[in-house]
Amino acid sequence: MALDPLDTATRSDVVTKRLQHAIALGLLRDGAPLPSEADLAAQLQVSNVTVRASLAELRRQGLIETRRGRGGGSFIKAGTGQDRSILERQLLALNIDEIRDTRDLHVAVSGRAAYLAAIRARGYELSKLTSLAESLGQANTPSERVRADFRFHAELAAATRSAELTRVEVGIMTTLAPLLWIADMEAKEIKNACAQHQAIVAAVIRQDSETARSLAENHIQETLDGLIELRMQLGRIEGDRP
């Protein structure tokens, strides 16, 4: 996911964004060491120069620190993945049409995931989904909300037992989840989002596949419409600045 191979034409800014999102999602934890430049380049299938430029940008943003000597290397710095200004810039870099396209894809993928989960999920999968549906409401920080939202949608897709559908869902949420919960500018009201997660799971448990699909589609539509409104709001603020 965070370190899946990239297209060879991808540049350092895309590597930077992928690592930023991995940090924000908690996939790369505080204090965790990054692989060496050579190993990162091999995993991402880009050049060492591209990786070096990306790491330099992450250092500039305060997302990683580099230590010299024995046991040295690049390490993740605590709490920085949810820096509001970084996430705002990432959202502003998306145009409205890009978000709408992503919304349409995400509605289709999440709706199908909920539909299939209602047919296929059993036992432990249902218990895990029930727990994750409640976790967003228990999250107290933007970083916790990002992880709770990401995990819920990832596990809902995983409950379909379709590796390809899960890959697509995780890919979408890896990009979107940090942007949905920008501190003090959330794209969606937390209590409402949590209630929708719980309603989706209740339909999955009842094996009511059509209701699960409809609820998931409406949930994503509303959430991404909120992100579009947030993007427009930030654009207006940027336009007002001297």
Contacts in CASP RR format, 6 or more apart in sequence:
PFRMAT RR
TARGET T0000
AUTHOR 0000-0000-0000
METHOD contacts of the structure
MODEL  1
MALDPLDTATRSDVVTKRLQHAIALGLLRDGAPLPSEADLAAQLQVSNVT
VRASLAELRRQGLIETRRGRGGGSFIKAGTGQDRSILERQLLALNIDEIR
DTRDLHVAVSGRAAYLAAIRARGYELSKLTSLAESLGQANTPSERVRADF
RFHAELAAATRSAELTRVEVGIMTTLAPLLWIADMEAKEIKNACAQHQAI
VAAVIRQDSETARSLAENHIQETLDGLIELRMQLGRIEGDRP
1 22 0 8 1.000
1 27 0 8 1.000
1 170 0 8 1.000
1 171 0 8 1.000
1 174 0 8 1.000
2 18 0 8 1.000
2 19 0 8 1.000
2 21 0 8 1.000
2 22 0 8 1.000
2 27 0 8 1.000
2 28 0 8 1.000
2 174 0 8 1.000
3 22 0 8 1.000
3 35 0 8 1.000
3 40 0 8 1.000
3 43 0 8 1.000
3 44 0 8 1.000
4 44 0 8 1.000
5 43 0 8 1.000
5 44 0 8 1.000
5 45 0 8 1.000
6 14 0 8 1.000
6 15 0 8 1.000
6 18 0 8 1.000
6 44 0 8 1.000
6 45 0 8 1.000
6 46 0 8 1.000
8 45 0 8 1.000
8 46 0 8 1.000
10 44 0 8 1.000
10 46 0 8 1.000
10 50 0 8 1.000
11 50 0 8 1.000
12 46 0 8 1.000
12 50 0 8 1.000
12 51 0 8 1.000
12 53 0 8 1.000
12 54 0 8 1.000
12 57 0 8 1.000
13 54 0 8 1.000
13 57 0 8 1.000
15 44 0 8 1.000
15 46 0 8 1.000
15 50 0 8 1.000
15 51 0 8 1.000
15 54 0 8 1.000
16 54 0 8 1.000
16 57 0 8 1.000
16 58 0 8 1.000
17 90 0 8 1.000
17 175 0 8 1.000
18 44 0 8 1.000
18 174 0 8 1.000
19 28 0 8 1.000
19 34 0 8 1.000
19 54 0 8 1.000
19 58 0 8 1.000
19 63 0 8 1.000
20 58 0 8 1.000
20 61 0 8 1.000
20 63 0 8 1.000
20 81 0 8 1.000
20 86 0 8 1.000
20 90 0 8 1.000
20 178 0 8 1.000
21 174 0 8 1.000
21 175 0 8 1.000
21 177 0 8 1.000
21 178 0 8 1.000
22 28 0 8 1.000
22 174 0 8 1.000
23 63 0 8 1.000
23 76 0 8 1.000
23 80 0 8 1.000
23 81 0 8 1.000
24 81 0 8 1.000
24 82 0 8 1.000
24 87 0 8 1.000
24 143 0 8 1.000
24 146 0 8 1.000
24 177 0 8 1.000
24 178 0 8 1.000
25 146 0 8 1.000
25 147 0 8 1.000
25 150 0 8 1.000
25 174 0 8 1.000
25 177 0 8 1.000
25 178 0 8 1.000
26 143 0 8 1.000
26 146 0 8 1.000
26 147 0 8 1.000
28 34 0 8 1.000
28 76 0 8 1.000
29 76 0 8 1.000
30 76 0 8 1.000
30 77 0 8 1.000
30 78 0 8 1.000
30 79 0 8 1.000
31 75 0 8 1.000
31 76 0 8 1.000
31 77 0 8 1.000
31 78 0 8 1.000
32 75 0 8 1.000
32 76 0 8 1.000
33 72 0 8 1.000
33 73 0 8 1.000
33 74 0 8 1.000
33 75 0 8 1.000
34 40 0 8 1.000
34 55 0 8 1.000
34 64 0 8 1.000
34 73 0 8 1.000
34 74 0 8 1.000
34 75 0 8 1.000
34 76 0 8 1.000
35 43 0 8 1.000
36 73 0 8 1.000
37 48 0 8 1.000
37 51 0 8 1.000
37 52 0 8 1.000
37 55 0 8 1.000
38 48 0 8 1.000
40 51 0 8 1.000
41 47 0 8 1.000
41 48 0 8 1.000
41 50 0 8 1.000
41 51 0 8 1.000
44 51 0 8 1.000
55 64 0 8 1.000
55 66 0 8 1.000
55 74 0 8 1.000
58 64 0 8 1.000
58 74 0 8 1.000
59 65 0 8 1.000
59 66 0 8 1.000
59 74 0 8 1.000
61 80 0 8 1.000
61 83 0 8 1.000
61 86 0 8 1.000
62 77 0 8 1.000
62 80 0 8 1.000
63 76 0 8 1.000
63 77 0 8 1.000
63 80 0 8 1.000
63 81 0 8 1.000
63 83 0 8 1.000
63 86 0 8 1.000
64 74 0 8 1.000
64 75 0 8 1.000
64 76 0 8 1.000
64 77 0 8 1.000
65 74 0 8 1.000
65 75 0 8 1.000
65 77 0 8 1.000
66 72 0 8 1.000
66 73 0 8 1.000
66 74 0 8 1.000
66 75 0 8 1.000
67 73 0 8 1.000
67 75 0 8 1.000
79 143 0 8 1.000
81 143 0 8 1.000
81 178 0 8 1.000
82 141 0 8 1.000
82 142 0 8 1.000
82 143 0 8 1.000
82 146 0 8 1.000
82 178 0 8 1.000
82 181 0 8 1.000
82 183 0 8 1.000
84 182 0 8 1.000
84 183 0 8 1.000
84 184 0 8 1.000
84 185 0 8 1.000
87 178 0 8 1.000
87 179 0 8 1.000
87 182 0 8 1.000
88 182 0 8 1.000
88 185 0 8 1.000
88 234 0 8 1.000
90 178 0 8 1.000
90 179 0 8 1.000
91 179 0 8 1.000
91 182 0 8 1.000
91 227 0 8 1.000
91 230 0 8 1.000
91 231 0 8 1.000
91 234 0 8 1.000
92 231 0 8 1.000
92 234 0 8 1.000
92 235 0 8 1.000
92 238 0 8 1.000
94 231 0 8 1.000
96 228 0 8 1.000
96 231 0 8 1.000
96 232 0 8 1.000
99 224 0 8 1.000
99 227 0 8 1.000
99 228 0 8 1.000
99 231 0 8 1.000
100 224 0 8 1.000
100 228 0 8 1.000
102 172 0 8 1.000
102 175 0 8 1.000
102 176 0 8 1.000
102 224 0 8 1.000
103 220 0 8 1.000
103 221 0 8 1.000
103 224 0 8 1.000
103 225 0 8 1.000
103 227 0 8 1.000
103 228 0 8 1.000
105 172 0 8 1.000
106 172 0 8 1.000
106 176 0 8 1.000
106 220 0 8 1.000
106 224 0 8 1.000
107 217 0 8 1.000
107 220 0 8 1.000
107 221 0 8 1.000
107 224 0 8 1.000
108 217 0 8 1.000
109 157 0 8 1.000
109 165 0 8 1.000
109 168 0 8 1.000
109 169 0 8 1.000
109 172 0 8 1.000
110 153 0 8 1.000
110 156 0 8 1.000
110 157 0 8 1.000
110 169 0 8 1.000
110 216 0 8 1.000
110 217 0 8 1.000
110 219 0 8 1.000
110 220 0 8 1.000
111 212 0 8 1.000
111 213 0 8 1.000
111 216 0 8 1.000
111 217 0 8 1.000
111 220 0 8 1.000
112 160 0 8 1.000
112 165 0 8 1.000
112 213 0 8 1.000
113 153 0 8 1.000
113 156 0 8 1.000
113 157 0 8 1.000
113 159 0 8 1.000
113 160 0 8 1.000
113 165 0 8 1.000
113 166 0 8 1.000
113 169 0 8 1.000
113 216 0 8 1.000
114 156 0 8 1.000
114 200 0 8 1.000
114 203 0 8 1.000
114 204 0 8 1.000
114 209 0 8 1.000
114 212 0 8 1.000
114 213 0 8 1.000
114 215 0 8 1.000
114 216 0 8 1.000
114 217 0 8 1.000
115 209 0 8 1.000
115 210 0 8 1.000
115 212 0 8 1.000
115 213 0 8 1.000
115 216 0 8 1.000
116 159 0 8 1.000
116 160 0 8 1.000
116 161 0 8 1.000
116 162 0 8 1.000
116 165 0 8 1.000
116 209 0 8 1.000
117 125 0 8 1.000
117 129 0 8 1.000
117 156 0 8 1.000
117 157 0 8 1.000
117 159 0 8 1.000
117 160 0 8 1.000
117 204 0 8 1.000
117 212 0 8 1.000
118 203 0 8 1.000
118 204 0 8 1.000
118 206 0 8 1.000
118 207 0 8 1.000
118 208 0 8 1.000
118 209 0 8 1.000
118 212 0 8 1.000
118 213 0 8 1.000
119 207 0 8 1.000
119 209 0 8 1.000
120 159 0 8 1.000
120 160 0 8 1.000
120 161 0 8 1.000
121 129 0 8 1.000
121 159 0 8 1.000
121 160 0 8 1.000
121 204 0 8 1.000
125 155 0 8 1.000
125 158 0 8 1.000
125 159 0 8 1.000
126 159 0 8 1.000
126 201 0 8 1.000
126 204 0 8 1.000
126 205 0 8 1.000
128 155 0 8 1.000
129 152 0 8 1.000
129 155 0 8 1.000
129 156 0 8 1.000
129 159 0 8 1.000
129 201 0 8 1.000
129 204 0 8 1.000
130 201 0 8 1.000
130 205 0 8 1.000
132 148 0 8 1.000
132 151 0 8 1.000
132 152 0 8 1.000
132 155 0 8 1.000
132 197 0 8 1.000
133 152 0 8 1.000
133 194 0 8 1.000
133 197 0 8 1.000
133 198 0 8 1.000
133 200 0 8 1.000
133 201 0 8 1.000
134 194 0 8 1.000
134 197 0 8 1.000
134 198 0 8 1.000
135 148 0 8 1.000
135 151 0 8 1.000
135 152 0 8 1.000
136 145 0 8 1.000
136 148 0 8 1.000
136 149 0 8 1.000
136 152 0 8 1.000
136 190 0 8 1.000
136 193 0 8 1.000
136 194 0 8 1.000
136 197 0 8 1.000
137 148 0 8 1.000
137 190 0 8 1.000
137 191 0 8 1.000
137 194 0 8 1.000
138 148 0 8 1.000
139 145 0 8 1.000
139 147 0 8 1.000
139 148 0 8 1.000
139 190 0 8 1.000
142 181 0 8 1.000
142 182 0 8 1.000
142 183 0 8 1.000
142 186 0 8 1.000
145 181 0 8 1.000
145 186 0 8 1.000
145 190 0 8 1.000
146 177 0 8 1.000
146 178 0 8 1.000
146 180 0 8 1.000
146 181 0 8 1.000
149 173 0 8 1.000
149 177 0 8 1.000
149 180 0 8 1.000
149 181 0 8 1.000
149 193 0 8 1.000
150 173 0 8 1.000
150 174 0 8 1.000
150 177 0 8 1.000
152 197 0 8 1.000
153 169 0 8 1.000
153 173 0 8 1.000
153 177 0 8 1.000
154 166 0 8 1.000
154 169 0 8 1.000
154 170 0 8 1.000
154 173 0 8 1.000
156 169 0 8 1.000
156 200 0 8 1.000
156 204 0 8 1.000
156 216 0 8 1.000
157 165 0 8 1.000
157 166 0 8 1.000
157 168 0 8 1.000
157 169 0 8 1.000
157 170 0 8 1.000
158 166 0 8 1.000
159 204 0 8 1.000
160 166 0 8 1.000
176 224 0 8 1.000
176 227 0 8 1.000
179 187 0 8 1.000
179 227 0 8 1.000
180 186 0 8 1.000
180 187 0 8 1.000
180 188 0 8 1.000
180 223 0 8 1.000
180 227 0 8 1.000
181 187 0 8 1.000
182 230 0 8 1.000
185 230 0 8 1.000
185 233 0 8 1.000
185 234 0 8 1.000
187 223 0 8 1.000
187 224 0 8 1.000
187 226 0 8 1.000
187 227 0 8 1.000
187 229 0 8 1.000
187 230 0 8 1.000
188 222 0 8 1.000
188 223 0 8 1.000
188 226 0 8 1.000
193 219 0 8 1.000
193 223 0 8 1.000
196 215 0 8 1.000
196 218 0 8 1.000
196 219 0 8 1.000
196 222 0 8 1.000
197 219 0 8 1.000
199 215 0 8 1.000
200 212 0 8 1.000
200 215 0 8 1.000
200 216 0 8 1.000
200 219 0 8 1.000
203 209 0 8 1.000
203 211 0 8 1.000
203 212 0 8 1.000
203 215 0 8 1.000
204 212 0 8 1.000
END
